[in-house]
Amino acid sequence: MFQDTALFPFLRPLQERWKDILAELTALTRERFADWPERDIYRGDWSVFGLYAFGFKQDENCAACPVTTTCAEAVPGLVSAAFSALTPGTHITPHKGYSGAILRCHLGLVIAEGCAIRVGTETRAWGPGELLVFDDTTEHEAWNRGSSTRIVLLLDFKRDPDSELSLDDLPPWLNPFA
């Protein structure tokens, strides 16, 4: 289910700087986004502009978004950070994440009518500058039934910032031993 965002005060700077983050997003071209690699869990066009991928910094992309990068790097236990875009008609089908050691956060940036996310039995829509936090090992899905693209800043962070992630915590497409 969704988590109470007040439990994560370190996320507050994302909300406070969301308009600056949006400005950096707006300066990016569509060509800089890449398809989400797990093609089997969605239909349509789901693309991302990655900043961090399972702890690995994407230097060129981070340089293009210094405010976003600074805010993301302030999140204890940051694992991944990316702008996530869903075009009209896209459906991320019901699925579960890989590790209960990680929580997922969405910061609403470009909000479109007809878009929502279901986590467990609860469905919510994004709001500009609003945060949603959830355990992505709970079955979830998202959709864009509207007429314009929805974009959020997606962050994954460790529940325990001092813990180490094992290879079992990585998605199979990233784990060379899976």
Secondary structure in CASP SS format (residue, H / E / C, confidence):
PFRMAT SS
TARGET T0000
AUTHOR 0000-0000-0000
METHOD secondary structure of the structure
MODEL  1
M C 1.00
F E 1.00
Q E 1.00
D C 1.00
T H 1.00
A H 1.00
L H 1.00
F C 1.00
P H 1.00
F H 1.00
L H 1.00
R H 1.00
P H 1.00
L H 1.00
Q H 1.00
E H 1.00
R C 1.00
W H 1.00
K H 1.00
D H 1.00
I H 1.00
L H 1.00
A H 1.00
E H 1.00
L H 1.00
T H 1.00
A C 1.00
L C 1.00
T C 1.00
R H 1.00
E H 1.00
R H 1.00
F C 1.00
A E 1.00
D E 1.00
W C 1.00
P C 1.00
E C 1.00
R H 1.00
D H 1.00
I H 1.00
Y E 1.00
R E 1.00
G C 1.00
D C 1.00
W E 1.00
S E 1.00
V E 1.00
F E 1.00
G E 1.00
L E 1.00
Y E 1.00
A E 1.00
F C 1.00
G C 1.00
F E 1.00
K E 1.00
Q C 1.00
D H 1.00
E H 1.00
N H 1.00
C H 1.00
A H 1.00
A H 1.00
C C 1.00
P H 1.00
V H 1.00
T H 1.00
T H 1.00
T H 1.00
C H 1.00
A H 1.00
E H 1.00
A C 1.00
V C 1.00
P C 1.00
G C 1.00
L E 1.00
V E 1.00
S E 1.00
A E 1.00
A E 1.00
F E 1.00
S E 1.00
A E 1.00
L E 1.00
T C 1.00
P C 1.00
G C 1.00
T C 1.00
H E 1.00
I E 1.00
T E 1.00
P E 1.00
H E 1.00
K C 1.00
G C 1.00
Y C 1.00
S C 1.00
G C 1.00
A C 1.00
I E 1.00
L E 1.00
R E 1.00
C E 1.00
H E 1.00
L E 1.00
G E 1.00
L E 1.00
V E 1.00
I C 1.00
A C 1.00
E C 1.00
G C 1.00
C E 1.00
A E 1.00
I E 1.00
R E 1.00
V E 1.00
G C 1.00
T C 1.00
E E 1.00
T E 1.00
R E 1.00
A C 1.00
W C 1.00
G C 1.00
P C 1.00
G C 1.00
E C 1.00
L E 1.00
L E 1.00
V E 1.00
F E 1.00
D C 1.00
D C 1.00
T C 1.00
T C 1.00
E C 1.00
H E 1.00
E E 1.00
A E 1.00
W E 1.00
N E 1.00
R C 1.00
G C 1.00
S C 1.00
S C 1.00
T C 1.00
R E 1.00
I E 1.00
V E 1.00
L E 1.00
L E 1.00
L E 1.00
D E 1.00
F E 1.00
K E 1.00
R C 1.00
D C 1.00
P C 1.00
D C 1.00
S C 1.00
E C 1.00
L C 1.00
S C 1.00
L H 1.00
D H 1.00
D H 1.00
L C 1.00
P C 1.00
P C 1.00
W C 1.00
L C 1.00
N C 1.00
P C 1.00
F C 1.00
A C 1.00
END
